[in-house]
Amino acid sequence: MKEVGSYEAKTHLIELLDDVANGETIVVTKQGKPVAKIVPYQAANMSVDDINQQFERLQKSIPAAGPSIRDMIEEGRRF
């Protein structure tokens, strides 16, 4: 990931867009603090399979804290 200041981004925008078109992500900073991210464009039309895969990855990335809902039901908890 490339990081550039706002002045450099303004003066070299065409070159930065070429880099992004080639798959690079660029973070634009202002006074050393990140303010924007320029990422390659992705079409919003996703297949159901793509959405399911992303959902499954999200589920796997969130650690389970405590008993599952199924465990609580079987144990007889109401809340």
N, C-alpha and C positions, 0 to 999 in steps of 0.2 A: 504494500500500500504506500503510495506516494503522498507526501505532505507538502503543500505549497502555501505561501502567504497570499493574502487577498490581492496585493498589488501585482505579484507575479501572475496570479490567476487571471487578472484583468488584462495584463499585457501579453500573455501567452495562451489565451483561451483556445485558439484554433489548434495549437500543438497539444494542449491538454485533452481536448475533445478527440483528437486522433489516438492518443494513448488510451482513453476510455473505450473508444471503438474497438481497440485491440484487446480489451478485456481487463484493463487496469482500473483500480479504484483509486480515486484521489480525494484526499481530505484537504479542504481549504481552511486556513487558520486566519484569525484576526488578532493581532497582538499576541501571538503564540498560543491562542486557545482555539480549538476546533469549532467551526461554525457551520460547516456544510460538508456533505460528502457527495461526490460525483461518481455514480456507478453506471455500468453498462445497462442499457435498456433491455428489459425483458417483457415480452408480450404478456398481457394480463389473462389471456385465454389459456387456462390450464385444464387438462383433462381430469376426470374424476380420479383416475389412478394416481396422477401427480399429487392431487390434494390429499388423498389417503396416505400416500407415502410421507408427505410432509407432516401430517397429523401423527402418524406413527413415530416419526423421528422426534417430534415434540414430546409425545408421551414418554418415550424412552429417556429423554433428557431431563425430565422432572422426577426427582427422587420421591419415592413414596414415603410419606411421614405418617407413621401410626398404622392402625389396622385399616383394611380396605372396607368399603361400604358393605360388600358381601359378608365379610367377617363380622361386622357389627350387626347385620340383620340376623345372621345365624346365632349370634350370641344373645339376641333379644333386646338390644339397645333400641331406644326410640329416638334419641338425639345425640 
